[in-house]
């Protein structure tokens, strides 16, 4: 098992009701699998929203294997007006 910290911003924060989660995951979990877990926890509130993934404060391509102690951020598109 590994523990990772998930930083929640903008729509992700509102969908989950928190700005940070710490989850225990099975060894070998990838960023793609974690995104599916987060979307499930959001109960549809993130449907249709594209999320960028940052791992340890750097944007990463899809499907990177996570390690114990990693910090993951799911970042929605920037909005403004």
mmCIF file of the N, C-alpha and C atoms, coordinates in Angstrom:
data_MODEL
# 
_entry.id   MODEL 
# 
loop_
_atom_site.group_PDB 
_atom_site.id 
_atom_site.type_symbol 
_atom_site.label_atom_id 
_atom_site.label_alt_id 
_atom_site.label_comp_id 
_atom_site.label_asym_id 
_atom_site.label_entity_id 
_atom_site.label_seq_id 
_atom_site.pdbx_PDB_ins_code 
_atom_site.Cartn_x 
_atom_site.Cartn_y 
_atom_site.Cartn_z 
_atom_site.occupancy 
_atom_site.B_iso_or_equiv 
_atom_site.pdbx_formal_charge 
_atom_site.auth_seq_id 
_atom_site.auth_comp_id 
_atom_site.auth_asym_id 
_atom_site.auth_atom_id 
_atom_site.pdbx_PDB_model_num 
ATOM 1   N N  . UNK A 1 1  ? 0.842   -1.184 0.000   1.00 0.00 ? 1  UNK A N  1 
ATOM 2   C CA . UNK A 1 1  ? 0.000   0.000  0.000   1.00 0.00 ? 1  UNK A CA 1 
ATOM 3   C C  . UNK A 1 1  ? 0.889   1.250  0.000   1.00 0.00 ? 1  UNK A C  1 
ATOM 4   N N  . UNK A 1 2  ? 0.381   2.275  -0.652  1.00 0.00 ? 2  UNK A N  1 
ATOM 5   C CA . UNK A 1 2  ? 1.060   3.567  -0.664  1.00 0.00 ? 2  UNK A CA 1 
ATOM 6   C C  . UNK A 1 2  ? 0.073   4.637  -0.205  1.00 0.00 ? 2  UNK A C  1 
ATOM 7   N N  . UNK A 1 3  ? 0.590   5.722  0.327   1.00 0.00 ? 3  UNK A N  1 
ATOM 8   C CA . UNK A 1 3  ? -0.231  6.878  0.678   1.00 0.00 ? 3  UNK A CA 1 
ATOM 9   C C  . UNK A 1 3  ? 0.166   8.030  -0.224  1.00 0.00 ? 3  UNK A C  1 
ATOM 10  N N  . UNK A 1 4  ? -0.851  8.695  -0.802  1.00 0.00 ? 4  UNK A N  1 
ATOM 11  C CA . UNK A 1 4  ? -0.602  9.873  -1.620  1.00 0.00 ? 4  UNK A CA 1 
ATOM 12  C C  . UNK A 1 4  ? -1.502  11.000 -1.141  1.00 0.00 ? 4  UNK A C  1 
ATOM 13  N N  . UNK A 1 5  ? -1.029  12.211 -1.336  1.00 0.00 ? 5  UNK A N  1 
ATOM 14  C CA . UNK A 1 5  ? -1.798  13.404 -0.999  1.00 0.00 ? 5  UNK A CA 1 
ATOM 15  C C  . UNK A 1 5  ? -2.365  13.972 -2.285  1.00 0.00 ? 5  UNK A C  1 
ATOM 16  N N  . UNK A 1 6  ? -3.661  14.271 -2.272  1.00 0.00 ? 6  UNK A N  1 
ATOM 17  C CA . UNK A 1 6  ? -4.306  14.860 -3.435  1.00 0.00 ? 6  UNK A CA 1 
ATOM 18  C C  . UNK A 1 6  ? -4.672  16.290 -3.099  1.00 0.00 ? 6  UNK A C  1 
ATOM 19  N N  . UNK A 1 7  ? -4.145  17.226 -3.870  1.00 0.00 ? 7  UNK A N  1 
ATOM 20  C CA . UNK A 1 7  ? -4.470  18.644 -3.724  1.00 0.00 ? 7  UNK A CA 1 
ATOM 21  C C  . UNK A 1 7  ? -5.643  18.949 -4.649  1.00 0.00 ? 7  UNK A C  1 
ATOM 22  N N  . UNK A 1 8  ? -6.659  19.599 -4.108  1.00 0.00 ? 8  UNK A N  1 
ATOM 23  C CA . UNK A 1 8  ? -7.885  19.874 -4.864  1.00 0.00 ? 8  UNK A CA 1 
ATOM 24  C C  . UNK A 1 8  ? -8.025  21.374 -5.093  1.00 0.00 ? 8  UNK A C  1 
ATOM 25  N N  . UNK A 1 9  ? -8.194  21.747 -6.350  1.00 0.00 ? 9  UNK A N  1 
ATOM 26  C CA . UNK A 1 9  ? -8.341  23.150 -6.716  1.00 0.00 ? 9  UNK A CA 1 
ATOM 27  C C  . UNK A 1 9  ? -9.654  23.353 -7.461  1.00 0.00 ? 9  UNK A C  1 
ATOM 28  N N  . UNK A 1 10 ? -10.199 24.548 -7.368  1.00 0.00 ? 10 UNK A N  1 
ATOM 29  C CA . UNK A 1 10 ? -11.336 25.003 -8.163  1.00 0.00 ? 10 UNK A CA 1 
ATOM 30  C C  . UNK A 1 10 ? -12.484 23.997 -8.140  1.00 0.00 ? 10 UNK A C  1 
ATOM 31  N N  . UNK A 1 11 ? -12.924 23.534 -9.320  1.00 0.00 ? 11 UNK A N  1 
ATOM 32  C CA . UNK A 1 11 ? -14.076 22.642 -9.403  1.00 0.00 ? 11 UNK A CA 1 
ATOM 33  C C  . UNK A 1 11 ? -13.854 21.333 -8.657  1.00 0.00 ? 11 UNK A C  1 
ATOM 34  N N  . UNK A 1 12 ? -12.629 20.845 -8.607  1.00 0.00 ? 12 UNK A N  1 
ATOM 35  C CA . UNK A 1 12 ? -12.335 19.611 -7.885  1.00 0.00 ? 12 UNK A CA 1 
ATOM 36  C C  . UNK A 1 12 ? -12.573 19.833 -6.389  1.00 0.00 ? 12 UNK A C  1 
ATOM 37  N N  . UNK A 1 13 ? -12.119 20.968 -5.884  1.00 0.00 ? 13 UNK A N  1 
ATOM 38  C CA . UNK A 1 13 ? -12.313 21.316 -4.474  1.00 0.00 ? 13 UNK A CA 1 
ATOM 39  C C  . UNK A 1 13 ? -13.806 21.388 -4.144  1.00 0.00 ? 13 UNK A C  1 
ATOM 40  N N  . UNK A 1 14 ? -14.571 22.051 -4.995  1.00 0.00 ? 14 UNK A N  1 
ATOM 41  C CA . UNK A 1 14 ? -16.010 22.182 -4.743  1.00 0.00 ? 14 UNK A CA 1 
ATOM 42  C C  . UNK A 1 14 ? -16.722 20.836 -4.862  1.00 0.00 ? 14 UNK A C  1 
ATOM 43  N N  . UNK A 1 15 ? -16.309 20.014 -5.817  1.00 0.00 ? 15 UNK A N  1 
ATOM 44  C CA . UNK A 1 15 ? -16.945 18.711 -6.025  1.00 0.00 ? 15 UNK A CA 1 
ATOM 45  C C  . UNK A 1 15 ? -16.711 17.769 -4.852  1.00 0.00 ? 15 UNK A C  1 
ATOM 46  N N  . UNK A 1 16 ? -15.518 17.834 -4.270  1.00 0.00 ? 16 UNK A N  1 
ATOM 47  C CA . UNK A 1 16 ? -15.173 16.924 -3.182  1.00 0.00 ? 16 UNK A CA 1 
ATOM 48  C C  . UNK A 1 16 ? -15.386 17.532 -1.801  1.00 0.00 ? 16 UNK A C  1 
ATOM 49  N N  . UNK A 1 17 ? -15.549 18.857 -1.739  1.00 0.00 ? 17 UNK A N  1 
ATOM 50  C CA . UNK A 1 17 ? -15.783 19.514 -0.464  1.00 0.00 ? 17 UNK A CA 1 
ATOM 51  C C  . UNK A 1 17 ? -14.559 19.646 0.418   1.00 0.00 ? 17 UNK A C  1 
ATOM 52  N N  . UNK A 1 18 ? -13.384 19.568 -0.186  1.00 0.00 ? 18 UNK A N  1 
ATOM 53  C CA . UNK A 1 18 ? -12.141 19.693 0.580   1.00 0.00 ? 18 UNK A CA 1 
ATOM 54  C C  . UNK A 1 18 ? -11.024 20.159 -0.349  1.00 0.00 ? 18 UNK A C  1 
ATOM 55  N N  . UNK A 1 19 ? -9.974  20.728 0.235   1.00 0.00 ? 19 UNK A N  1 
ATOM 56  C CA . UNK A 1 19 ? -8.844  21.147 -0.596  1.00 0.00 ? 19 UNK A CA 1 
ATOM 57  C C  . UNK A 1 19 ? -7.696  20.134 -0.577  1.00 0.00 ? 19 UNK A C  1 
ATOM 58  N N  . UNK A 1 20 ? -7.843  19.072 0.234   1.00 0.00 ? 20 UNK A N  1 
ATOM 59  C CA . UNK A 1 20 ? -6.786  18.060 0.292   1.00 0.00 ? 20 UNK A CA 1 
ATOM 60  C C  . UNK A 1 20 ? -7.342  16.735 0.785   1.00 0.00 ? 20 UNK A C  1 
ATOM 61  N N  . UNK A 1 21 ? -6.891  15.670 0.172   1.00 0.00 ? 21 UNK A N  1 
ATOM 62  C CA . UNK A 1 21 ? -7.226  14.310 0.587   1.00 0.00 ? 21 UNK A CA 1 
ATOM 63  C C  . UNK A 1 21 ? -5.942  13.517 0.729   1.00 0.00 ? 21 UNK A C  1 
ATOM 64  N N  . UNK A 1 22 ? -5.928  12.595 1.651   1.00 0.00 ? 22 UNK A N  1 
ATOM 65  C CA . UNK A 1 22 ? -4.836  11.622 1.740   1.00 0.00 ? 22 UNK A CA 1 
ATOM 66  C C  . UNK A 1 22 ? -5.477  10.256 1.568   1.00 0.00 ? 22 UNK A C  1 
ATOM 67  N N  . UNK A 1 23 ? -5.023  9.531  0.549   1.00 0.00 ? 23 UNK A N  1 
ATOM 68  C CA . UNK A 1 23 ? -5.602  8.229  0.240   1.00 0.00 ? 23 UNK A CA 1 
ATOM 69  C C  . UNK A 1 23 ? -4.553  7.139  0.320   1.00 0.00 ? 23 UNK A C  1 
ATOM 70  N N  . UNK A 1 24 ? -4.983  5.963  0.782   1.00 0.00 ? 24 UNK A N  1 
ATOM 71  C CA . UNK A 1 24 ? -4.162  4.762  0.704   1.00 0.00 ? 24 UNK A CA 1 
ATOM 72  C C  . UNK A 1 24 ? -4.569  4.017  -0.546  1.00 0.00 ? 24 UNK A C  1 
ATOM 73  N N  . UNK A 1 25 ? -3.600  3.713  -1.374  1.00 0.00 ? 25 UNK A N  1 
ATOM 74  C CA . UNK A 1 25 ? -3.842  3.053  -2.655  1.00 0.00 ? 25 UNK A CA 1 
ATOM 75  C C  . UNK A 1 25 ? -2.983  1.807  -2.763  1.00 0.00 ? 25 UNK A C  1 
ATOM 76  N N  . UNK A 1 26 ? -3.388  0.911  -3.629  1.00 0.00 ? 26 UNK A N  1 
ATOM 77  C CA . UNK A 1 26 ? -2.563  -0.274 -3.835  1.00 0.00 ? 26 UNK A CA 1 
ATOM 78  C C  . UNK A 1 26 ? -1.307  0.106  -4.617  1.00 0.00 ? 26 UNK A C  1 
ATOM 79  N N  . UNK A 1 27 ? -0.241  -0.584 -4.334  1.00 0.00 ? 27 UNK A N  1 
ATOM 80  C CA . UNK A 1 27 ? 1.001   -0.380 -5.073  1.00 0.00 ? 27 UNK A CA 1 
ATOM 81  C C  . UNK A 1 27 ? 0.731   -0.641 -6.550  1.00 0.00 ? 27 UNK A C  1 
ATOM 82  N N  . UNK A 1 28 ? 1.245   0.216  -7.409  1.00 0.00 ? 28 UNK A N  1 
ATOM 83  C CA . UNK A 1 28 ? 1.034   0.083  -8.842  1.00 0.00 ? 28 UNK A CA 1 
ATOM 84  C C  . UNK A 1 28 ? -0.087  0.966  -9.371  1.00 0.00 ? 28 UNK A C  1 
ATOM 85  N N  . UNK A 1 29 ? -0.778  1.685  -8.474  1.00 0.00 ? 29 UNK A N  1 
ATOM 86  C CA . UNK A 1 29 ? -1.832  2.596  -8.918  1.00 0.00 ? 29 UNK A CA 1 
ATOM 87  C C  . UNK A 1 29 ? -1.223  3.701  -9.770  1.00 0.00 ? 29 UNK A C  1 
ATOM 88  N N  . UNK A 1 30 ? -1.906  4.051  -10.854 1.00 0.00 ? 30 UNK A N  1 
ATOM 89  C CA . UNK A 1 30 ? -1.429  5.086  -11.767 1.00 0.00 ? 30 UNK A CA 1 
ATOM 90  C C  . UNK A 1 30 ? -2.268  6.356  -11.610 1.00 0.00 ? 30 UNK A C  1 
ATOM 91  N N  . UNK A 1 31 ? -1.788  7.426  -12.228 1.00 0.00 ? 31 UNK A N  1 
ATOM 92  C CA . UNK A 1 31 ? -2.541  8.682  -12.202 1.00 0.00 ? 31 UNK A CA 1 
ATOM 93  C C  . UNK A 1 31 ? -3.901  8.505  -12.867 1.00 0.00 ? 31 UNK A C  1 
ATOM 94  N N  . UNK A 1 32 ? -3.993  7.698  -13.913 1.00 0.00 ? 32 UNK A N  1 
ATOM 95  C CA . UNK A 1 32 ? -5.281  7.457  -14.571 1.00 0.00 ? 32 UNK A CA 1 
ATOM 96  C C  . UNK A 1 32 ? -6.261  6.774  -13.628 1.00 0.00 ? 32 UNK A C  1 
ATOM 97  N N  . UNK A 1 33 ? -5.808  5.766  -12.916 1.00 0.00 ? 33 UNK A N  1 
ATOM 98  C CA . UNK A 1 33 ? -6.661  5.052  -11.954 1.00 0.00 ? 33 UNK A CA 1 
ATOM 99  C C  . UNK A 1 33 ? -7.086  6.000  -10.832 1.00 0.00 ? 33 UNK A C  1 
ATOM 100 N N  . UNK A 1 34 ? -6.165  6.822  -10.357 1.00 0.00 ? 34 UNK A N  1 
ATOM 101 C CA . UNK A 1 34 ? -6.495  7.774  -9.298  1.00 0.00 ? 34 UNK A CA 1 
ATOM 102 C C  . UNK A 1 34 ? -7.531  8.781  -9.784  1.00 0.00 ? 34 UNK A C  1 
ATOM 103 N N  . UNK A 1 35 ? -7.417  9.230  -11.025 1.00 0.00 ? 35 UNK A N  1 
ATOM 104 C CA . UNK A 1 35 ? -8.417  10.158 -11.558 1.00 0.00 ? 35 UNK A CA 1 
ATOM 105 C C  . UNK A 1 35 ? -9.801  9.514  -11.559 1.00 0.00 ? 35 UNK A C  1 
ATOM 106 N N  . UNK A 1 36 ? -9.879  8.233  -11.915 1.00 0.00 ? 36 UNK A N  1 
ATOM 107 C CA . UNK A 1 36 ? -11.165 7.529  -11.885 1.00 0.00 ? 36 UNK A CA 1 
ATOM 108 C C  . UNK A 1 36 ? -11.723 7.476  -10.458 1.00 0.00 ? 36 UNK A C  1 
ATOM 109 N N  . UNK A 1 37 ? -10.855 7.249  -9.488  1.00 0.00 ? 37 UNK A N  1 
ATOM 110 C CA . UNK A 1 37 ? -11.278 7.215  -8.079  1.00 0.00 ? 37 UNK A CA 1 
ATOM 111 C C  . UNK A 1 37 ? -11.823 8.579  -7.661  1.00 0.00 ? 37 UNK A C  1 
ATOM 112 N N  . UNK A 1 38 ? -11.116 9.644  -8.027  1.00 0.00 ? 38 UNK A N  1 
ATOM 113 C CA . UNK A 1 38 ? -11.535 11.003 -7.677  1.00 0.00 ? 38 UNK A CA 1 
ATOM 114 C C  . UNK A 1 38 ? -12.860 11.350 -8.342  1.00 0.00 ? 38 UNK A C  1 
ATOM 115 N N  . UNK A 1 39 ? -13.000 11.008 -9.604  1.00 0.00 ? 39 UNK A N  1 
ATOM 116 C CA . UNK A 1 39 ? -14.255 11.285 -10.305 1.00 0.00 ? 39 UNK A CA 1 
ATOM 117 C C  . UNK A 1 39 ? -15.423 10.533 -9.656  1.00 0.00 ? 39 UNK A C  1 
ATOM 118 N N  . UNK A 1 40 ? -15.183 9.297  -9.214  1.00 0.00 ? 40 UNK A N  1 
ATOM 119 C CA . UNK A 1 40 ? -16.234 8.526  -8.544  1.00 0.00 ? 40 UNK A CA 1 
ATOM 120 C C  . UNK A 1 40 ? -16.639 9.192  -7.230  1.00 0.00 ? 40 UNK A C  1 
ATOM 121 N N  . UNK A 1 41 ? -15.642 9.667  -6.472  1.00 0.00 ? 41 UNK A N  1 
ATOM 122 C CA . UNK A 1 41 ? -15.915 10.366 -5.209  1.00 0.00 ? 41 UNK A CA 1 
ATOM 123 C C  . UNK A 1 41 ? -16.713 11.655 -5.437  1.00 0.00 ? 41 UNK A C  1 
ATOM 124 N N  . UNK A 1 42 ? -16.569 12.252 -6.611  1.00 0.00 ? 42 UNK A N  1 
ATOM 125 C CA . UNK A 1 42 ? -17.250 13.516 -6.928  1.00 0.00 ? 42 UNK A CA 1 
ATOM 126 C C  . UNK A 1 42 ? -18.708 13.302 -7.348  1.00 0.00 ? 42 UNK A C  1 
ATOM 127 N N  . UNK A 1 43 ? -19.138 12.056 -7.469  1.00 0.00 ? 43 UNK A N  1 
ATOM 128 C CA . UNK A 1 43 ? -20.539 11.740 -7.778  1.00 0.00 ? 43 UNK A CA 1 
ATOM 129 C C  . UNK A 1 43 ? -21.066 12.491 -8.999  1.00 0.00 ? 43 UNK A C  1 
ATOM 130 N N  . UNK A 1 44 ? -20.289 12.502 -10.081 1.00 0.00 ? 44 UNK A N  1 
ATOM 131 C CA . UNK A 1 44 ? -20.750 13.112 -11.319 1.00 0.00 ? 44 UNK A CA 1 
ATOM 132 C C  . UNK A 1 44 ? -20.494 14.602 -11.450 1.00 0.00 ? 44 UNK A C  1 
ATOM 133 N N  . UNK A 1 45 ? -20.039 15.245 -10.382 1.00 0.00 ? 45 UNK A N  1 
ATOM 134 C CA . UNK A 1 45 ? -19.833 16.695 -10.426 1.00 0.00 ? 45 UNK A CA 1 
ATOM 135 C C  . UNK A 1 45 ? -18.659 17.103 -11.312 1.00 0.00 ? 45 UNK A C  1 
ATOM 136 N N  . UNK A 1 46 ? -17.806 16.145 -11.683 1.00 0.00 ? 46 UNK A N  1 
ATOM 137 C CA . UNK A 1 46 ? -16.671 16.448 -12.555 1.00 0.00 ? 46 UNK A CA 1 
ATOM 138 C C  . UNK A 1 46 ? -16.863 15.895 -13.967 1.00 0.00 ? 46 UNK A C  1 
ATOM 139 N N  . UNK A 1 47 ? -18.046 15.346 -14.236 1.00 0.00 ? 47 UNK A N  1 
ATOM 140 C CA . UNK A 1 47 ? -18.316 14.808 -15.574 1.00 0.00 ? 47 UNK A CA 1 
ATOM 141 C C  . UNK A 1 47 ? -18.179 15.913 -16.616 1.00 0.00 ? 47 UNK A C  1 
ATOM 142 N N  . UNK A 1 48 ? -17.488 15.604 -17.706 1.00 0.00 ? 48 UNK A N  1 
ATOM 143 C CA . UNK A 1 48 ? -17.323 16.552 -18.793 1.00 0.00 ? 48 UNK A CA 1 
ATOM 144 C C  . UNK A 1 48 ? -16.221 17.575 -18.572 1.00 0.00 ? 48 UNK A C  1 
ATOM 145 N N  . UNK A 1 49 ? -15.550 17.507 -17.444 1.00 0.00 ? 49 UNK A N  1 
ATOM 146 C CA . UNK A 1 49 ? -14.467 18.454 -17.144 1.00 0.00 ? 49 UNK A CA 1 
ATOM 147 C C  . UNK A 1 49 ? -13.128 17.753 -17.374 1.00 0.00 ? 49 UNK A C  1 
ATOM 148 N N  . UNK A 1 50 ? -12.301 18.324 -18.232 1.00 0.00 ? 50 UNK A N  1 
ATOM 149 C CA . UNK A 1 50 ? -10.964 17.794 -18.477 1.00 0.00 ? 50 UNK A CA 1 
ATOM 150 C C  . UNK A 1 50 ? -10.044 18.247 -17.353 1.00 0.00 ? 50 UNK A C  1 
ATOM 151 N N  . UNK A 1 51 ? -9.283  17.319 -16.802 1.00 0.00 ? 51 UNK A N  1 
ATOM 152 C CA . UNK A 1 51 ? -8.365  17.642 -15.710 1.00 0.00 ? 51 UNK A CA 1 
ATOM 153 C C  . UNK A 1 51 ? -6.929  17.401 -16.147 1.00 0.00 ? 51 UNK A C  1 
ATOM 154 N N  . UNK A 1 52 ? -6.065  18.362 -15.846 1.00 0.00 ? 52 UNK A N  1 
ATOM 155 C CA . UNK A 1 52 ? -4.612  18.160 -16.019 1.00 0.00 ? 52 UNK A CA 1 
ATOM 156 C C  . UNK A 1 52 ? -4.084  17.548 -14.729 1.00 0.00 ? 52 UNK A C  1 
ATOM 157 N N  . UNK A 1 53 ? -3.030  16.769 -14.847 1.00 0.00 ? 53 UNK A N  1 
ATOM 158 C CA . UNK A 1 53 ? -2.457  16.099 -13.684 1.00 0.00 ? 53 UNK A CA 1 
ATOM 159 C C  . UNK A 1 53 ? -1.069  16.651 -13.404 1.00 0.00 ? 53 UNK A C  1 
ATOM 160 N N  . UNK A 1 54 ? -0.867  17.047 -12.160 1.00 0.00 ? 54 UNK A N  1 
ATOM 161 C CA . UNK A 1 54 ? 0.470   17.442 -11.714 1.00 0.00 ? 54 UNK A CA 1 
ATOM 162 C C  . UNK A 1 54 ? 0.905   16.438 -10.642 1.00 0.00 ? 54 UNK A C  1 
ATOM 163 N N  . UNK A 1 55 ? 2.111   15.947 -10.789 1.00 0.00 ? 55 UNK A N  1 
ATOM 164 C CA . UNK A 1 55 ? 2.687   15.002 -9.836  1.00 0.00 ? 55 UNK A CA 1 
ATOM 165 C C  . UNK A 1 55 ? 3.910   15.656 -9.214  1.00 0.00 ? 55 UNK A C  1 
ATOM 166 N N  . UNK A 1 56 ? 3.856   15.846 -7.909  1.00 0.00 ? 56 UNK A N  1 
ATOM 167 C CA . UNK A 1 56 ? 4.941   16.504 -7.186  1.00 0.00 ? 56 UNK A CA 1 
ATOM 168 C C  . UNK A 1 56 ? 5.273   17.863 -7.808  1.00 0.00 ? 56 UNK A C  1 
ATOM 169 N N  . UNK A 1 57 ? 4.206   18.608 -8.108  1.00 0.00 ? 57 UNK A N  1 
ATOM 170 C CA . UNK A 1 57 ? 4.240   19.989 -8.587  1.00 0.00 ? 57 UNK A CA 1 
ATOM 171 C C  . UNK A 1 57 ? 4.769   20.152 -10.008 1.00 0.00 ? 57 UNK A C  1 
ATOM 172 N N  . UNK A 1 58 ? 4.706   19.084 -10.809 1.00 0.00 ? 58 UNK A N  1 
ATOM 173 C CA . UNK A 1 58 ? 5.090   19.165 -12.224 1.00 0.00 ? 58 UNK A CA 1 
ATOM 174 C C  . UNK A 1 58 ? 4.031   18.457 -13.049 1.00 0.00 ? 58 UNK A C  1 
ATOM 175 N N  . UNK A 1 59 ? 3.601   19.108 -14.143 1.00 0.00 ? 59 UNK A N  1 
ATOM 176 C CA . UNK A 1 59 ? 2.645   18.456 -15.036 1.00 0.00 ? 59 UNK A CA 1 
ATOM 177 C C  . UNK A 1 59 ? 3.261   17.193 -15.616 1.00 0.00 ? 59 UNK A C  1 
ATOM 178 N N  . UNK A 1 60 ? 2.443   16.140 -15.698 1.00 0.00 ? 60 UNK A N  1 
ATOM 179 C CA . UNK A 1 60 ? 2.921   14.861 -16.220 1.00 0.00 ? 60 UNK A CA 1 
ATOM 180 C C  . UNK A 1 60 ? 1.956   14.347 -17.283 1.00 0.00 ? 60 UNK A C  1 
ATOM 181 N N  . UNK A 1 61 ? 2.453   13.508 -18.194 1.00 0.00 ? 61 UNK A N  1 
ATOM 182 C CA . UNK A 1 61 ? 1.547   12.863 -19.150 1.00 0.00 ? 61 UNK A CA 1 
ATOM 183 C C  . UNK A 1 61 ? 0.675   11.832 -18.419 1.00 0.00 ? 61 UNK A C  1 
ATOM 184 N N  . UNK A 1 62 ? -0.263  11.264 -19.130 1.00 0.00 ? 62 UNK A N  1 
ATOM 185 C CA . UNK A 1 62 ? -1.169  10.282 -18.529 1.00 0.00 ? 62 UNK A CA 1 
ATOM 186 C C  . UNK A 1 62 ? -0.449  9.011  -18.112 1.00 0.00 ? 62 UNK A C  1 
ATOM 187 N N  . UNK A 1 63 ? -1.060  8.355  -17.128 1.00 0.00 ? 63 UNK A N  1 
ATOM 188 C CA . UNK A 1 63 ? -0.722  6.999  -16.725 1.00 0.00 ? 63 UNK A CA 1 
ATOM 189 C C  . UNK A 1 63 ? 0.686   6.819  -16.158 1.00 0.00 ? 63 UNK A C  1 
ATOM 190 N N  . UNK A 1 64 ? 1.021   7.643  -15.182 1.00 0.00 ? 64 UNK A N  1 
ATOM 191 C CA . UNK A 1 64 ? 2.291   7.526  -14.459 1.00 0.00 ? 64 UNK A CA 1 
ATOM 192 C C  . UNK A 1 64 ? 2.034   6.747  -13.167 1.00 0.00 ? 64 UNK A C  1 
ATOM 193 N N  . UNK A 1 65 ? 2.879   5.775  -12.871 1.00 0.00 ? 65 UNK A N  1 
ATOM 194 C CA . UNK A 1 65 ? 2.718   5.001  -11.636 1.00 0.00 ? 65 UNK A CA 1 
ATOM 195 C C  . UNK A 1 65 ? 3.076   5.875  -10.432 1.00 0.00 ? 65 UNK A C  1 
ATOM 196 N N  . UNK A 1 66 ? 2.233   5.808  -9.404  1.00 0.00 ? 66 UNK A N  1 
ATOM 197 C CA . UNK A 1 66 ? 2.432   6.611  -8.196  1.00 0.00 ? 66 UNK A CA 1 
ATOM 198 C C  . UNK A 1 66 ? 3.315   5.876  -7.193  1.00 0.00 ? 66 UNK A C  1 
ATOM 199 N N  . UNK A 1 67 ? 3.982   6.664  -6.351  1.00 0.00 ? 67 UNK A N  1 
ATOM 200 C CA . UNK A 1 67 ? 4.840   6.130  -5.299  1.00 0.00 ? 67 UNK A CA 1 
ATOM 201 C C  . UNK A 1 67 ? 4.382   6.665  -3.945  1.00 0.00 ? 67 UNK A C  1 
ATOM 202 N N  . UNK A 1 68 ? 4.752   5.969  -2.897  1.00 0.00 ? 68 UNK A N  1 
ATOM 203 C CA . UNK A 1 68 ? 4.415   6.400  -1.542  1.00 0.00 ? 68 UNK A CA 1 
ATOM 204 C C  . UNK A 1 68 ? 4.930   7.820  -1.307  1.00 0.00 ? 68 UNK A C  1 
ATOM 205 N N  . UNK A 1 69 ? 4.054   8.680  -0.789  1.00 0.00 ? 69 UNK A N  1 
ATOM 206 C CA . UNK A 1 69 ? 4.447   10.047 -0.471  1.00 0.00 ? 69 UNK A CA 1 
ATOM 207 C C  . UNK A 1 69 ? 4.240   11.052 -1.593  1.00 0.00 ? 69 UNK A C  1 
ATOM 208 N N  . UNK A 1 70 ? 3.800   10.601 -2.758  1.00 0.00 ? 70 UNK A N  1 
ATOM 209 C CA . UNK A 1 70 ? 3.577   11.522 -3.870  1.00 0.00 ? 70 UNK A CA 1 
ATOM 210 C C  . UNK A 1 70 ? 2.470   12.520 -3.554  1.00 0.00 ? 70 UNK A C  1 
ATOM 211 N N  . UNK A 1 71 ? 2.571   13.686 -4.183  1.00 0.00 ? 71 UNK A N  1 
ATOM 212 C CA . UNK A 1 71 ? 1.525   14.701 -4.122  1.00 0.00 ? 71 UNK A CA 1 
ATOM 213 C C  . UNK A 1 71 ? 0.954   14.850 -5.534  1.00 0.00 ? 71 UNK A C  1 
ATOM 214 N N  . UNK A 1 72 ? -0.356  14.653 -5.645  1.00 0.00 ? 72 UNK A N  1 
ATOM 215 C CA . UNK A 1 72 ? -1.024  14.723 -6.943  1.00 0.00 ? 72 UNK A CA 1 
ATOM 216 C C  . UNK A 1 72 ? -2.033  15.856 -6.907  1.00 0.00 ? 72 UNK A C  1 
ATOM 217 N N  . UNK A 1 73 ? -2.069  16.639 -7.975  1.00 0.00 ? 73 UNK A N  1 
ATOM 218 C CA . UNK A 1 73 ? -3.077  17.690 -8.113  1.00 0.00 ? 73 UNK A CA 1 
ATOM 219 C C  . UNK A 1 73 ? -3.820  17.465 -9.416  1.00 0.00 ? 73 UNK A C  1 
ATOM 220 N N  . UNK A 1 74 ? -5.136  17.540 -9.336  1.00 0.00 ? 74 UNK A N  1 
ATOM 221 C CA . UNK A 1 74 ? -5.977  17.496 -10.524 1.00 0.00 ? 74 UNK A CA 1 
ATOM 222 C C  . UNK A 1 74 ? -6.446  18.911 -10.772 1.00 0.00 ? 74 UNK A C  1 
ATOM 223 N N  . UNK A 1 75 ? -6.026  19.466 -11.892 1.00 0.00 ? 75 UNK A N  1 
ATOM 224 C CA . UNK A 1 75 ? -6.229  20.885 -12.155 1.00 0.00 ? 75 UNK A CA 1 
ATOM 225 C C  . UNK A 1 75 ? -7.198  21.049 -13.326 1.00 0.00 ? 75 UNK A C  1 
ATOM 226 N N  . UNK A 1 76 ? -8.366  21.660 -13.053 1.00 0.00 ? 76 UNK A N  1 
ATOM 227 C CA . UNK A 1 76 ? -9.330  21.905 -14.125 1.00 0.00 ? 76 UNK A CA 1 
ATOM 228 C C  . UNK A 1 76 ? -8.888  23.069 -14.993 1.00 0.00 ? 76 UNK A C  1 
ATOM 229 N N  . UNK A 1 77 ? -9.558  23.274 -16.125 1.00 0.00 ? 77 UNK A N  1 
ATOM 230 C CA . UNK A 1 77 ? -9.205  24.395 -16.986 1.00 0.00 ? 77 UNK A CA 1 
ATOM 231 C C  . UNK A 1 77 ? -9.345  25.731 -16.226 1.00 0.00 ? 77 UNK A C  1 
ATOM 232 N N  . UNK A 1 78 ? -8.507  26.667 -16.576 1.00 0.00 ? 78 UNK A N  1 
ATOM 233 C CA . UNK A 1 78 ? -8.555  27.986 -15.946 1.00 0.00 ? 78 UNK A CA 1 
ATOM 234 C C  . UNK A 1 78 ? -9.793  28.710 -16.451 1.00 0.00 ? 78 UNK A C  1 
ATOM 235 N N  . UNK A 1 79 ? -10.509 29.334 -15.522 1.00 0.00 ? 79 UNK A N  1 
ATOM 236 C CA . UNK A 1 79 ? -11.689 30.101 -15.885 1.00 0.00 ? 79 UNK A CA 1 
ATOM 237 C C  . UNK A 1 79 ? -11.488 31.532 -15.454 1.00 0.00 ? 79 UNK A C  1 
ATOM 238 N N  . UNK A 1 80 ? -12.139 32.391 -16.133 1.00 0.00 ? 80 UNK A N  1 
ATOM 239 C CA . UNK A 1 80 ? -12.037 33.806 -15.751 1.00 0.00 ? 80 UNK A CA 1 
ATOM 240 C C  . UNK A 1 80 ? -13.066 34.612 -16.512 1.00 0.00 ? 80 UNK A C  1 
ATOM 241 N N  . UNK A 1 81 ? -13.042 35.877 -16.232 1.00 0.00 ? 81 UNK A N  1 
ATOM 242 C CA . UNK A 1 81 ? -14.030 36.694 -16.912 1.00 0.00 ? 81 UNK A CA 1 
ATOM 243 C C  . UNK A 1 81 ? -13.726 38.158 -16.766 1.00 0.00 ? 81 UNK A C  1 
# 
